[in-house]
Each structure stands twice: as C-alpha cells, then as structure tokens.
Amino acid sequence: MKKSLVFTYGLLIVLTLVTALISNADLFSDDIILLILFFSSIKFLLVAFQFMELKKANPFWKYSLSLVLGVLVLVIFLMK
C-alpha cells in the first residue's frame, strides 16, 4: 500500500477527532465555526485529490472544485 494513502488516511482520522473535540467544547463562537469549516474543507480536499484521483485531472476541474468549495464555505459562514 502506498505510504501517501496511509498518511492521508491518518490525517483524516486526526482531523475528524480534532473536529469532534472542538465541536463538543462549551465555548462556541464564530471562530469555532470557522475552524470546523476549515478542517472540513481540508478533509474534503484530501479525499478529492488523494482518493478520487483529482490530482491527475484537468486543471479546470481542480480550480472549479476549489472555487465551489470556497464559495460554499463563505455562504455557510455568512448565513450564520
């Protein structure tokens, strides 16, 4: 098995655990929401580029996915 896949999988587990710990904290503010959105975005990009082979795709798809993710995060944060 590729080391990069194992590393990515481990990083996804760590980010999930950190997100779960942060979300269970009594202190809940806009900064916490932004941090959770940031970690979720990183996890989404890791899965898309590593496991869905997006890193080998046309640059149009890479930029489009990143742009849509950025707009989605911005809309979610602004709707709060």
N, C-alpha and C positions, 0 to 999 in steps of 0.2 A: 504494500500500500504506500502511496506517496506521502512523504513527510508533510508536504504543504496541506494536504487534505486533513491529516490528523491535527496539525497545528490550527487550521481554520475551525475544525470541529471543537477543539478545546477552547478556542477563543469565543466561539458561540456559546458554549456552556458557561464560561466565566461571565460574559456579558449578560446572559439570562439571569444568573444568580445575583449579579450586582443590581440589575434592574428590579428583581423581586425584592431585594433588601431595601432598596431606595423607596420602592412603592409602599412598603409596609411601615415606613418611618412616620412618626407622628407629625413631623414638620412637613407640611405640604404647601408649596408655593409655586409661583410661575417658574422659578429656577429649577425646581424638581421636575416639573412637567417638561421643560425644555431639555433637561438632562435625559429623561426617559425617552423622549422623541429622538434625541441624538443617538443614544445607544441602539434604539430600534432601527434607525436608519443605517447605522453601521452594520448591524446584523443582516438587514435586507440586502445591502450591497455585497457583503461577504458571500451570502448564499447565491445571489445572482451571478457574481463574477467567478466564484470558485466552483460551485456545484452545478450551475446551469450553463457553464462554459461561455458566459458572456464576454470573457476576456478575449476570446477568439473571434468575436462577432465584428461586424462592420462598425466603424466609429459612430455612425449615425445612431445606432441602437444604444450604444454606451452613453452618449450625450443625452439622448432622448430620455432614457431611463433615469439618469441623474437629474435632469431638469424636472421631470414629472415628480420625482421623489421630493425635490426641493420645494416645489410649488405645493405639494400635498402637505408637507410638514408645516410650511408657512400658513396655509389655510387653517389647518387644525389648531395651530398655536394662536392665530388671530381670532378664531371663533370662540375661544375660551372666555 
